[in-house]
């Protein structure tokens, strides 16, 4: 699902308001955390695409639909995304 054009400005505005009176070091920490998050997500997305969606036959069969029609609304099933988030993020935090 594409991001709504109004969401990034709202998030950025809320971030600036939250950090308005914060020291410069806090701004740097937020910037580093955001850049690390972007880099980590990009790497994770590549690893999942390359080694899970192309090499594990069960997922490769579903993922082939995406390659047959890249412009179509074919993506990872919600149950797979939810399971990956739970196992990869929520379970370790718990």
Biopython code that builds the backbone (N, CA, C, O; Angstrom):
import numpy as np
from Bio.PDB.StructureBuilder import StructureBuilder

atoms = [
    (1, "UNK", "N", (0.845, -1.169, 0.000)),
    (1, "UNK", "CA", (0.000, 0.000, 0.000)),
    (1, "UNK", "C", (0.895, 1.237, 0.000)),
    (1, "UNK", "O", (1.778, 1.346, 0.851)),
    (2, "UNK", "N", (0.695, 2.159, -0.916)),
    (2, "UNK", "CA", (1.508, 3.367, -0.959)),
    (2, "UNK", "C", (1.256, 4.256, 0.256)),
    (2, "UNK", "O", (0.165, 4.268, 0.827)),
    (3, "UNK", "N", (2.277, 4.985, 0.628)),
    (3, "UNK", "CA", (2.151, 5.916, 1.744)),
    (3, "UNK", "C", (1.355, 7.128, 1.292)),
    (3, "UNK", "O", (1.553, 7.652, 0.196)),
    (4, "UNK", "N", (0.457, 7.559, 2.156)),
    (4, "UNK", "CA", (-0.311, 8.761, 1.856)),
    (4, "UNK", "C", (0.638, 9.955, 1.821)),
    (4, "UNK", "O", (1.523, 10.050, 2.672)),
    (5, "UNK", "N", (0.482, 10.863, 0.866)),
    (5, "UNK", "CA", (1.393, 12.010, 0.776)),
    (5, "UNK", "C", (1.358, 12.899, 2.005)),
    (5, "UNK", "O", (2.308, 13.644, 2.248)),
    (6, "UNK", "N", (0.289, 12.841, 2.786)),
    (6, "UNK", "CA", (0.196, 13.726, 3.951)),
    (6, "UNK", "C", (0.865, 13.151, 5.192)),
    (6, "UNK", "O", (1.050, 13.876, 6.169)),
    (7, "UNK", "N", (1.232, 11.881, 5.188)),
    (7, "UNK", "CA", (1.795, 11.273, 6.397)),
    (7, "UNK", "C", (3.213, 11.770, 6.708)),
    (7, "UNK", "O", (3.451, 12.176, 7.846)),
    (8, "UNK", "N", (4.169, 11.763, 5.768)),
    (8, "UNK", "CA", (5.521, 12.228, 6.117)),
    (8, "UNK", "C", (5.584, 13.646, 6.692)),
    (8, "UNK", "O", (6.294, 13.855, 7.676)),
    (9, "UNK", "N", (4.877, 14.630, 6.124)),
    (9, "UNK", "CA", (4.937, 15.963, 6.746)),
    (9, "UNK", "C", (4.375, 15.981, 8.170)),
    (9, "UNK", "O", (4.887, 16.701, 9.027)),
    (10, "UNK", "N", (3.343, 15.206, 8.423)),
    (10, "UNK", "CA", (2.765, 15.157, 9.769)),
    (10, "UNK", "C", (3.774, 14.547, 10.744)),
    (10, "UNK", "O", (3.969, 15.066, 11.843)),
    (11, "UNK", "N", (4.410, 13.450, 10.344)),
    (11, "UNK", "CA", (5.404, 12.798, 11.204)),
    (11, "UNK", "C", (6.569, 13.748, 11.458)),
    (11, "UNK", "O", (7.022, 13.882, 12.594)),
    (12, "UNK", "N", (7.052, 14.403, 10.418)),
    (12, "UNK", "CA", (8.162, 15.339, 10.565)),
    (12, "UNK", "C", (7.784, 16.504, 11.482)),
    (12, "UNK", "O", (8.587, 16.917, 12.319)),
    (13, "UNK", "N", (6.583, 17.029, 11.332)),
    (13, "UNK", "CA", (6.119, 18.120, 12.190)),
    (13, "UNK", "C", (6.053, 17.681, 13.643)),
    (13, "UNK", "O", (6.496, 18.410, 14.530)),
    (14, "UNK", "N", (5.506, 16.496, 13.897)),
    (14, "UNK", "CA", (5.430, 15.999, 15.270)),
    (14, "UNK", "C", (6.816, 15.761, 15.863)),
    (14, "UNK", "O", (7.038, 16.014, 17.047)),
    (15, "UNK", "N", (7.745, 15.276, 15.047)),
    (15, "UNK", "CA", (9.114, 15.065, 15.511)),
    (15, "UNK", "C", (9.767, 16.391, 15.889)),
    (15, "UNK", "O", (10.397, 16.493, 16.941)),
    (16, "UNK", "N", (9.621, 17.401, 15.042)),
    (16, "UNK", "CA", (10.200, 18.717, 15.343)),
    (16, "UNK", "C", (9.584, 19.289, 16.615)),
    (16, "UNK", "O", (10.295, 19.849, 17.449)),
    (17, "UNK", "N", (8.284, 19.154, 16.767)),
    (17, "UNK", "CA", (7.631, 19.658, 17.990)),
    (17, "UNK", "C", (8.124, 18.918, 19.237)),
    (17, "UNK", "O", (8.321, 19.524, 20.290)),
    (18, "UNK", "N", (8.318, 17.611, 19.107)),
    (18, "UNK", "CA", (8.779, 16.823, 20.258)),
    (18, "UNK", "C", (10.220, 17.176, 20.634)),
    (18, "UNK", "O", (10.583, 17.135, 21.809)),
    (19, "UNK", "N", (11.031, 17.520, 19.649)),
    (19, "UNK", "CA", (12.444, 17.801, 19.904)),
    (19, "UNK", "C", (12.763, 19.293, 19.979)),
    (19, "UNK", "O", (13.929, 19.672, 20.091)),
    (20, "UNK", "N", (11.743, 20.136, 19.918)),
    (20, "UNK", "CA", (11.953, 21.578, 19.806)),
    (20, "UNK", "C", (12.931, 22.130, 20.849)),
    (20, "UNK", "O", (13.831, 22.896, 20.507)),
    (21, "UNK", "N", (12.760, 21.749, 22.100)),
    (21, "UNK", "CA", (13.603, 22.277, 23.175)),
    (21, "UNK", "C", (14.690, 21.301, 23.596)),
    (21, "UNK", "O", (15.366, 21.517, 24.603)),
    (22, "UNK", "N", (14.860, 20.247, 22.844)),
    (22, "UNK", "CA", (15.865, 19.242, 23.188)),
    (22, "UNK", "C", (17.260, 19.745, 22.814)),
    (22, "UNK", "O", (17.420, 20.526, 21.876)),
    (23, "UNK", "N", (18.265, 19.287, 23.561)),
    (23, "UNK", "CA", (19.635, 19.678, 23.211)),
    (23, "UNK", "C", (20.040, 19.117, 21.842)),
    (23, "UNK", "O", (19.425, 18.177, 21.339)),
    (24, "UNK", "N", (21.078, 19.707, 21.254)),
    (24, "UNK", "CA", (21.553, 19.322, 19.937)),
    (24, "UNK", "C", (21.926, 17.847, 19.885)),
    (24, "UNK", "O", (21.713, 17.185, 18.869)),
    (25, "UNK", "N", (22.487, 17.326, 20.984)),
    (25, "UNK", "CA", (22.895, 15.919, 21.030)),
    (25, "UNK", "C", (21.698, 14.991, 20.813)),
    (25, "UNK", "O", (21.836, 13.951, 20.168)),
    (26, "UNK", "N", (20.562, 15.340, 21.327)),
    (26, "UNK", "CA", (19.358, 14.526, 21.143)),
    (26, "UNK", "C", (18.943, 14.522, 19.672)),
    (26, "UNK", "O", (18.523, 13.488, 19.153)),
    (27, "UNK", "N", (19.055, 15.659, 19.002)),
    (27, "UNK", "CA", (18.755, 15.723, 17.571)),
    (27, "UNK", "C", (19.672, 14.784, 16.800)),
    (27, "UNK", "O", (19.228, 14.061, 15.908)),
    (28, "UNK", "N", (20.965, 14.799, 17.153)),
    (28, "UNK", "CA", (21.933, 13.919, 16.488)),
    (28, "UNK", "C", (21.580, 12.454, 16.745)),
    (28, "UNK", "O", (21.637, 11.633, 15.830)),
    (29, "UNK", "N", (21.218, 12.125, 17.983)),
    (29, "UNK", "CA", (20.837, 10.751, 18.312)),
    (29, "UNK", "C", (19.622, 10.307, 17.492)),
    (29, "UNK", "O", (19.590, 9.177, 17.004)),
    (30, "UNK", "N", (18.635, 11.172, 17.336)),
    (30, "UNK", "CA", (17.455, 10.851, 16.531)),
    (30, "UNK", "C", (17.834, 10.661, 15.071)),
    (30, "UNK", "O", (17.339, 9.745, 14.414)),
    (31, "UNK", "N", (18.707, 11.519, 14.561)),
    (31, "UNK", "CA", (19.137, 11.407, 13.177)),
    (31, "UNK", "C", (19.872, 10.086, 12.944)),
    (31, "UNK", "O", (19.614, 9.391, 11.961)),
    (32, "UNK", "N", (20.786, 9.747, 13.851)),
    (32, "UNK", "CA", (21.530, 8.487, 13.730)),
    (32, "UNK", "C", (20.569, 7.298, 13.818)),
    (32, "UNK", "O", (20.691, 6.343, 13.051)),
    (33, "UNK", "N", (19.620, 7.357, 14.746)),
    (33, "UNK", "CA", (18.652, 6.265, 14.888)),
    (33, "UNK", "C", (17.803, 6.112, 13.623)),
    (33, "UNK", "O", (17.542, 4.991, 13.187)),
    (34, "UNK", "N", (17.371, 7.223, 13.036)),
    (34, "UNK", "CA", (16.571, 7.160, 11.802)),
    (34, "UNK", "C", (17.384, 6.589, 10.649)),
    (34, "UNK", "O", (16.888, 5.748, 9.898)),
    (35, "UNK", "N", (18.623, 7.034, 10.500)),
    (35, "UNK", "CA", (19.466, 6.519, 9.422)),
    (35, "UNK", "C", (19.780, 5.036, 9.624)),
    (35, "UNK", "O", (19.800, 4.263, 8.666)),
    (36, "UNK", "N", (20.027, 4.644, 10.885)),
    (36, "UNK", "CA", (20.278, 3.224, 11.175)),
    (36, "UNK", "C", (19.031, 2.393, 10.879)),
    (36, "UNK", "O", (19.134, 1.280, 10.363)),
    (37, "UNK", "N", (17.862, 2.927, 11.200)),
    (37, "UNK", "CA", (16.618, 2.228, 10.909)),
    (37, "UNK", "C", (16.397, 2.058, 9.417)),
    (37, "UNK", "O", (15.977, 0.992, 8.966)),
    (38, "UNK", "N", (16.676, 3.100, 8.650)),
    (38, "UNK", "CA", (16.523, 3.020, 7.198)),
    (38, "UNK", "C", (17.480, 1.986, 6.625)),
    (38, "UNK", "O", (17.090, 1.170, 5.790)),
    (39, "UNK", "N", (18.739, 2.018, 7.073)),
    (39, "UNK", "CA", (19.738, 1.066, 6.565)),
    (39, "UNK", "C", (19.372, -0.366, 6.958)),
    (39, "UNK", "O", (19.472, -1.280, 6.140)),
    (40, "UNK", "N", (18.950, -0.559, 8.199)),
    (40, "UNK", "CA", (18.583, -1.896, 8.666)),
    (40, "UNK", "C", (17.382, -2.422, 7.908)),
    (40, "UNK", "O", (17.370, -3.582, 7.495)),
    (41, "UNK", "N", (16.372, -1.589, 7.720)),
    (41, "UNK", "CA", (15.171, -2.030, 7.007)),
    (41, "UNK", "C", (15.496, -2.391, 5.556)),
    (41, "UNK", "O", (14.992, -3.383, 5.030)),
    (42, "UNK", "N", (16.349, -1.571, 4.908)),
    (42, "UNK", "CA", (16.726, -1.842, 3.523)),
    (42, "UNK", "C", (17.449, -3.184, 3.415)),
    (42, "UNK", "O", (17.152, -3.979, 2.523)),
    (43, "UNK", "N", (18.396, -3.436, 4.320)),
    (43, "UNK", "CA", (19.122, -4.704, 4.321)),
    (43, "UNK", "C", (18.184, -5.872, 4.606)),
    (43, "UNK", "O", (18.257, -6.902, 3.937)),
    (44, "UNK", "N", (17.313, -5.721, 5.582)),
    (44, "UNK", "CA", (16.368, -6.786, 5.934)),
    (44, "UNK", "C", (15.433, -7.092, 4.770)),
    (44, "UNK", "O", (15.156, -8.255, 4.480)),
    (45, "UNK", "N", (14.952, -6.052, 4.108)),
    (45, "UNK", "CA", (14.057, -6.239, 2.974)),
    (45, "UNK", "C", (14.766, -6.996, 1.847)),
    (45, "UNK", "O", (14.178, -7.873, 1.215)),
    (46, "UNK", "N", (16.028, -6.651, 1.602)),
    (46, "UNK", "CA", (16.796, -7.340, 0.574)),
    (46, "UNK", "C", (17.010, -8.809, 0.940)),
    (46, "UNK", "O", (16.827, -9.691, 0.101)),
    (47, "UNK", "N", (17.392, -9.070, 2.176)),
    (47, "UNK", "CA", (17.650, -10.448, 2.620)),
    (47, "UNK", "C", (16.385, -11.295, 2.517)),
    (47, "UNK", "O", (16.430, -12.427, 2.035)),
    (48, "UNK", "N", (15.263, -10.752, 2.968)),
    (48, "UNK", "CA", (14.001, -11.495, 2.888)),
    (48, "UNK", "C", (13.647, -11.760, 1.425)),
    (48, "UNK", "O", (13.260, -12.872, 1.068)),
    (49, "UNK", "N", (13.780, -10.742, 0.586)),
    (49, "UNK", "CA", (13.432, -10.912, -0.825)),
    (49, "UNK", "C", (14.347, -11.927, -1.492)),
    (49, "UNK", "O", (13.876, -12.810, -2.209)),
    (50, "UNK", "N", (15.633, -11.811, -1.267)),
    (50, "UNK", "CA", (16.604, -12.657, -1.964)),
    (50, "UNK", "C", (16.586, -14.099, -1.475)),
    (50, "UNK", "O", (16.574, -15.030, -2.280)),
    (51, "UNK", "N", (16.585, -14.289, -0.139)),
    (51, "UNK", "CA", (16.774, -15.640, 0.381)),
    (51, "UNK", "C", (15.505, -16.331, 0.858)),
    (51, "UNK", "O", (15.482, -17.557, 0.964)),
    (52, "UNK", "N", (14.476, -15.596, 1.140)),
    (52, "UNK", "CA", (13.227, -16.250, 1.559)),
    (52, "UNK", "C", (12.258, -16.343, 0.386)),
    (52, "UNK", "O", (11.768, -17.427, 0.067)),
    (53, "UNK", "N", (11.984, -15.223, -0.251)),
    (53, "UNK", "CA", (10.966, -15.205, -1.297)),
    (53, "UNK", "C", (11.421, -15.843, -2.604)),
    (53, "UNK", "O", (10.591, -16.147, -3.461)),
    (54, "UNK", "N", (12.720, -16.050, -2.770)),
    (54, "UNK", "CA", (13.202, -16.675, -4.001)),
    (54, "UNK", "C", (13.735, -18.086, -3.783)),
    (54, "UNK", "O", (13.817, -18.852, -4.744)),
    (55, "UNK", "N", (14.095, -18.453, -2.575)),
    (55, "UNK", "CA", (14.752, -19.745, -2.364)),
    (55, "UNK", "C", (13.908, -20.767, -1.619)),
    (55, "UNK", "O", (14.132, -21.967, -1.778)),
    (56, "UNK", "N", (12.966, -20.342, -0.827)),
    (56, "UNK", "CA", (12.094, -21.281, -0.122)),
    (56, "UNK", "C", (10.868, -21.492, -1.005)),
    (56, "UNK", "O", (10.099, -20.564, -1.254)),
    (57, "UNK", "N", (10.701, -22.723, -1.471)),
    (57, "UNK", "CA", (9.716, -23.009, -2.515)),
    (57, "UNK", "C", (8.306, -22.538, -2.168)),
    (57, "UNK", "O", (7.609, -21.998, -3.028)),
    (58, "UNK", "N", (7.876, -22.734, -0.921)),
    (58, "UNK", "CA", (6.523, -22.336, -0.520)),
    (58, "UNK", "C", (6.300, -20.847, -0.779)),
    (58, "UNK", "O", (5.270, -20.457, -1.329)),
    (59, "UNK", "N", (7.261, -20.020, -0.383)),
    (59, "UNK", "CA", (7.131, -18.580, -0.568)),
    (59, "UNK", "C", (7.426, -18.170, -2.004)),
    (59, "UNK", "O", (6.836, -17.216, -2.512)),
    (60, "UNK", "N", (8.340, -18.886, -2.664)),
    (60, "UNK", "CA", (8.697, -18.557, -4.049)),
    (60, "UNK", "C", (7.495, -18.696, -4.978)),
    (60, "UNK", "O", (7.335, -17.915, -5.916)),
    (61, "UNK", "N", (6.657, -19.688, -4.714)),
    (61, "UNK", "CA", (5.460, -19.882, -5.542)),
    (61, "UNK", "C", (4.542, -18.671, -5.447)),
    (61, "UNK", "O", (4.031, -18.196, -6.461)),
    (62, "UNK", "N", (4.333, -18.172, -4.238)),
    (62, "UNK", "CA", (3.493, -16.978, -4.061)),
    (62, "UNK", "C", (4.168, -15.748, -4.659)),
    (62, "UNK", "O", (3.513, -14.913, -5.282)),
    (63, "UNK", "N", (5.479, -15.644, -4.464)),
    (63, "UNK", "CA", (6.214, -14.457, -4.902)),
    (63, "UNK", "C", (6.314, -14.373, -6.426)),
    (63, "UNK", "O", (6.451, -13.280, -6.974)),
    (64, "UNK", "N", (6.248, -15.503, -7.108)),
    (64, "UNK", "CA", (6.301, -15.493, -8.576)),
    (64, "UNK", "C", (5.169, -14.676, -9.182)),
    (64, "UNK", "O", (5.321, -14.132, -10.276)),
    (65, "UNK", "N", (4.039, -14.581, -8.491)),
    (65, "UNK", "CA", (2.933, -13.752, -8.976)),
    (65, "UNK", "C", (3.376, -12.300, -9.126)),
    (65, "UNK", "O", (2.957, -11.605, -10.051)),
    (66, "UNK", "N", (4.219, -11.857, -8.217)),
    (66, "UNK", "CA", (4.724, -10.485, -8.271)),
    (66, "UNK", "C", (5.589, -10.282, -9.519)),
    (66, "UNK", "O", (5.514, -9.241, -10.172)),
    (67, "UNK", "N", (6.399, -11.275, -9.839)),
    (67, "UNK", "CA", (7.277, -11.134, -10.998)),
    (67, "UNK", "C", (6.510, -11.274, -12.320)),
    (67, "UNK", "O", (6.943, -10.754, -13.348)),
    (68, "UNK", "N", (5.392, -11.965, -12.289)),
    (68, "UNK", "CA", (4.567, -12.069, -13.492)),
    (68, "UNK", "C", (3.859, -10.756, -13.787)),
    (68, "UNK", "O", (3.648, -10.414, -14.950)),
    (69, "UNK", "N", (3.495, -10.027, -12.759)),
    (69, "UNK", "CA", (2.826, -8.740, -12.925)),
    (69, "UNK", "C", (3.332, -7.749, -11.896)),
    (69, "UNK", "O", (2.636, -7.485, -10.916)),
    (70, "UNK", "N", (4.548, -7.179, -12.087)),
    (70, "UNK", "CA", (5.155, -6.304, -11.080)),
    (70, "UNK", "C", (4.327, -5.067, -10.727)),
    (70, "UNK", "O", (4.458, -4.531, -9.626)),
    (71, "UNK", "N", (3.488, -4.616, -11.638)),
    (71, "UNK", "CA", (2.679, -3.429, -11.379)),
    (71, "UNK", "C", (1.367, -3.752, -10.674)),
    (71, "UNK", "O", (0.642, -2.844, -10.268)),
    (72, "UNK", "N", (1.058, -5.029, -10.527)),
    (72, "UNK", "CA", (-0.189, -5.434, -9.883)),
    (72, "UNK", "C", (-0.104, -5.313, -8.371)),
    (72, "UNK", "O", (0.978, -5.149, -7.807)),
    (73, "UNK", "N", (-1.229, -5.394, -7.740)),
    (73, "UNK", "CA", (-1.290, -5.323, -6.291)),
    (73, "UNK", "C", (-1.116, -6.716, -5.698)),
    (73, "UNK", "O", (-2.014, -7.245, -5.044)),
    (74, "UNK", "N", (0.052, -7.297, -5.937)),
    (74, "UNK", "CA", (0.385, -8.611, -5.401)),
    (74, "UNK", "C", (1.528, -8.398, -4.432)),
    (74, "UNK", "O", (2.557, -7.827, -4.793)),
    (75, "UNK", "N", (1.358, -8.846, -3.229)),
    (75, "UNK", "CA", (2.413, -8.664, -2.242)),
    (75, "UNK", "C", (2.501, -9.845, -1.314)),
    (75, "UNK", "O", (1.911, -10.899, -1.555)),
    (76, "UNK", "N", (3.235, -9.655, -0.266)),
    (76, "UNK", "CA", (3.383, -10.702, 0.733)),
    (76, "UNK", "C", (2.064, -10.824, 1.481)),
    (76, "UNK", "O", (1.476, -9.814, 1.869)),
    (77, "UNK", "N", (1.593, -12.048, 1.688)),
    (77, "UNK", "CA", (0.342, -12.213, 2.429)),
    (77, "UNK", "C", (0.451, -11.625, 3.845)),
    (77, "UNK", "O", (1.509, -11.675, 4.471)),
    (78, "UNK", "N", (-0.639, -11.084, 4.322)),
    (78, "UNK", "CA", (-0.653, -10.452, 5.634)),
    (78, "UNK", "C", (-0.224, -11.419, 6.730)),
    (78, "UNK", "O", (0.494, -11.029, 7.650)),
    (79, "UNK", "N", (-0.653, -12.670, 6.645)),
    (79, "UNK", "CA", (-0.291, -13.623, 7.694)),
    (79, "UNK", "C", (1.217, -13.834, 7.744)),
    (79, "UNK", "O", (1.767, -14.077, 8.818)),
    (80, "UNK", "N", (1.894, -13.746, 6.607)),
    (80, "UNK", "CA", (3.344, -13.909, 6.582)),
    (80, "UNK", "C", (4.029, -12.680, 7.179)),
    (80, "UNK", "O", (4.966, -12.808, 7.967)),
    (81, "UNK", "N", (3.566, -11.509, 6.807)),
    (81, "UNK", "CA", (4.141, -10.280, 7.354)),
    (81, "UNK", "C", (3.930, -10.208, 8.860)),
    (81, "UNK", "O", (4.847, -9.859, 9.604)),
    (82, "UNK", "N", (2.738, -10.532, 9.304)),
    (82, "UNK", "CA", (2.439, -10.503, 10.734)),
    (82, "UNK", "C", (3.303, -11.501, 11.498)),
    (82, "UNK", "O", (3.834, -11.178, 12.560)),
    (83, "UNK", "N", (3.444, -12.695, 10.969)),
    (83, "UNK", "CA", (4.285, -13.703, 11.626)),
    (83, "UNK", "C", (5.735, -13.240, 11.683)),
    (83, "UNK", "O", (6.398, -13.422, 12.704)),
    (84, "UNK", "N", (6.239, -12.646, 10.609)),
    (84, "UNK", "CA", (7.631, -12.165, 10.582)),
    (84, "UNK", "C", (7.843, -11.045, 11.589)),
    (84, "UNK", "O", (8.873, -11.008, 12.263)),
    (85, "UNK", "N", (6.885, -10.135, 11.701)),
    (85, "UNK", "CA", (6.998, -9.045, 12.674)),
    (85, "UNK", "C", (6.965, -9.586, 14.096)),
    (85, "UNK", "O", (7.742, -9.157, 14.949)),
    (86, "UNK", "N", (6.073, -10.520, 14.345)),
    (86, "UNK", "CA", (5.970, -11.100, 15.686)),
    (86, "UNK", "C", (7.240, -11.849, 16.076)),
    (86, "UNK", "O", (7.755, -11.675, 17.180)),
    (87, "UNK", "N", (7.740, -12.679, 15.169)),
    (87, "UNK", "CA", (8.933, -13.483, 15.465)),
    (87, "UNK", "C", (10.188, -12.616, 15.476)),
    (87, "UNK", "O", (11.055, -12.789, 16.333)),
    (88, "UNK", "N", (10.288, -11.691, 14.537)),
    (88, "UNK", "CA", (11.508, -10.912, 14.407)),
    (88, "UNK", "C", (11.611, -9.706, 15.317)),
    (88, "UNK", "O", (12.717, -9.262, 15.624)),
    (89, "UNK", "N", (10.479, -9.163, 15.759)),
    (89, "UNK", "CA", (10.526, -7.945, 16.569)),
    (89, "UNK", "C", (9.812, -8.080, 17.902)),
    (89, "UNK", "O", (10.397, -7.808, 18.950)),
    (90, "UNK", "N", (8.566, -8.493, 17.873)),
    (90, "UNK", "CA", (7.799, -8.513, 19.111)),
    (90, "UNK", "C", (8.240, -9.586, 20.094)),
    (90, "UNK", "O", (8.333, -9.334, 21.296)),
    (91, "UNK", "N", (8.511, -10.781, 19.584)),
    (91, "UNK", "CA", (8.921, -11.877, 20.477)),
    (91, "UNK", "C", (10.249, -11.569, 21.177)),
    (91, "UNK", "O", (10.352, -11.776, 22.386)),
    (92, "UNK", "N", (11.278, -11.076, 20.453)),
    (92, "UNK", "CA", (12.519, -10.732, 21.154)),
    (92, "UNK", "C", (12.329, -9.610, 22.181)),
    (92, "UNK", "O", (12.969, -9.626, 23.233)),
    (93, "UNK", "N", (11.462, -8.645, 21.890)),
    (93, "UNK", "CA", (11.211, -7.564, 22.851)),
    (93, "UNK", "C", (10.486, -8.060, 24.090)),
    (93, "UNK", "O", (10.667, -7.522, 25.182)),
    (94, "UNK", "N", (9.662, -9.089, 23.916)),
    (94, "UNK", "CA", (8.906, -9.642, 25.035)),
    (94, "UNK", "C", (9.860, -10.347, 25.957)),
    (94, "UNK", "O", (9.441, -10.894, 26.977)),
]
sb = StructureBuilder()
sb.init_structure("model")
sb.init_model(0)
sb.init_chain("A")
sb.init_seg("    ")
for serial, (resi, resn, name, xyz) in enumerate(atoms, 1):
    if name == "N":
        sb.init_residue(resn, " ", resi, " ")
    sb.init_atom(name, np.array(xyz, "f"), 0.0, 1.0, " ", f" {name:<3s}", serial, name[0])
structure = sb.get_structure()
